Amino acid sequence: MVSDSDIKILFKILVGVAWIDGKIQSEEREYLYRLAKEKGVENDPEIYPWLYEFRTVQSSQCYEWVQEYLGDRPSSEKCQNLIEAISALIYSDSDVTSEEAQLITTIQQLDPANHPPQSIQSSVLGTIQKLYKRWVLKQN
């Protein structure tokens, strides 16, 4: 179940994504209005100024919201849900900007599913290599 705070932060991220290229496209605006109404946040005092463009969102703020939403140890499921939500917004205007693509790439890199766990063998080998390097440095 998605909490109210998750819905709010997710919605702020989506508004930030709409602004990430410097301007909200009309299709993005329509998508955000429709989604805000569907999620019941269209009149939320925290969301209202951004939704109705009384405030702009800098890309750095958008990235901060992403970090807040995902936390320090994001789950693969949360990363995928965020990517899906952002993708729906991005494709609403049929134009993916480089800033939008970079944000998606950043989130994909945070997804633990994209980082297979290190094998025990690789881990042990890495430890042995470090010890050997230290030993060699001490010998010189």
C-alpha positions in Angstrom: 0.0 0.0 0.0 1.3 3.5 -0.9 1.2 6.0 1.9 0.0 9.6 1.6 3.5 10.9 2.1 4.8 8.6 -0.7 2.0 9.9 -3.0 2.9 13.5 -2.3 6.7 13.0 -2.8 6.0 11.0 -5.9 3.8 13.7 -7.3 6.4 16.4 -6.5 9.0 14.3 -8.4 6.6 14.1 -11.4 6.2 17.9 -11.3 10.0 18.2 -11.1 10.4 15.9 -14.1 8.0 18.1 -16.0 10.2 21.1 -15.2 13.5 19.3 -15.7 13.9 20.6 -19.2 13.0 24.2 -18.1 9.4 24.2 -19.2 6.3 22.2 -18.6 4.8 21.0 -21.9 1.0 21.3 -22.3 0.6 17.5 -22.6 2.6 17.1 -19.4 0.5 19.7 -17.7 -2.7 17.9 -18.7 -1.3 14.6 -17.5 -0.3 16.1 -14.1 -3.8 17.7 -13.6 -5.5 14.4 -14.4 -3.2 12.4 -12.1 -3.5 15.0 -9.3 -7.3 14.7 -9.4 -7.1 10.9 -9.5 -4.8 10.8 -6.5 -6.7 13.5 -4.6 -3.8 15.9 -4.3 -4.9 18.7 -6.6 -5.8 21.0 -3.7 -3.1 19.8 -1.3 -1.3 22.9 0.1 2.1 21.3 -0.4 1.4 20.3 -4.0 -0.8 23.2 -5.2 2.0 25.8 -5.8 4.0 23.4 -8.0 1.0 21.9 -9.8 -0.4 25.2 -10.9 3.1 26.6 -11.7 3.2 29.3 -9.0 6.7 27.9 -8.3 9.2 26.4 -10.7 11.2 23.4 -9.8 15.0 23.3 -10.3 16.5 20.0 -11.5 18.5 19.8 -8.3 15.3 19.9 -6.3 13.9 17.1 -8.4 16.9 14.9 -7.7 16.6 15.7 -4.0 13.0 14.5 -4.0 14.1 11.3 -5.9 16.6 10.7 -3.1 14.0 11.4 -0.4 11.5 9.0 -2.1 14.0 6.2 -2.6 16.0 6.6 0.6 19.5 5.3 1.2 18.8 1.7 0.3 16.1 1.7 -2.4 14.3 -1.5 -3.2 14.2 -2.7 -6.8 10.4 -2.5 -6.6 10.4 1.2 -5.5 12.9 2.1 -8.3 10.8 0.3 -10.9 7.6 2.0 -9.7 9.3 5.4 -9.9 10.7 4.7 -13.4 7.2 3.6 -14.6 5.6 6.8 -13.1 8.2 9.1 -14.7 8.0 7.2 -18.0 4.2 7.7 -18.2 4.8 11.5 -17.7 7.7 11.7 -20.1 5.9 9.9 -22.9 2.7 12.0 -22.5 4.3 14.6 -24.7 6.0 12.1 -27.0 9.4 13.9 -26.5 12.1 12.6 -24.3 14.7 15.2 -23.5 18.2 14.5 -22.5 17.5 15.7 -19.0 14.6 13.3 -18.6 16.7 10.4 -20.0 19.5 11.2 -17.6 17.1 11.1 -14.6 15.8 7.7 -15.7 19.4 6.4 -16.2 20.3 7.7 -12.7 17.4 5.8 -11.1 18.2 2.7 -13.0 21.8 2.8 -11.6 20.3 3.0 -8.1 18.2 -0.1 -8.7 19.8 -3.0 -6.8 18.5 -5.4 -9.4 21.0 -3.8 -11.8 23.9 -4.7 -9.5 24.3 -8.5 -9.2 25.7 -9.5 -5.9 29.4 -10.2 -5.9 30.3 -13.9 -5.8 32.1 -15.2 -2.7 35.0 -16.1 -5.0 35.3 -12.5 -6.3 35.0 -11.1 -2.9 37.8 -13.4 -1.5 40.0 -12.7 -4.5 39.6 -8.9 -4.0 40.6 -9.2 -0.4 43.6 -11.3 -1.2 44.7 -8.7 -3.8 44.4 -5.9 -1.3 46.5 -7.8 1.3 49.1 -8.7 -1.3 49.4 -5.0 -2.4 49.8 -3.9 1.2 52.5 -6.5 1.7 54.4 -5.5 -1.5 54.3 -1.8 -0.4 55.7 -2.7 3.0 58.5 -4.6 1.4 59.7 -1.6 -0.5 
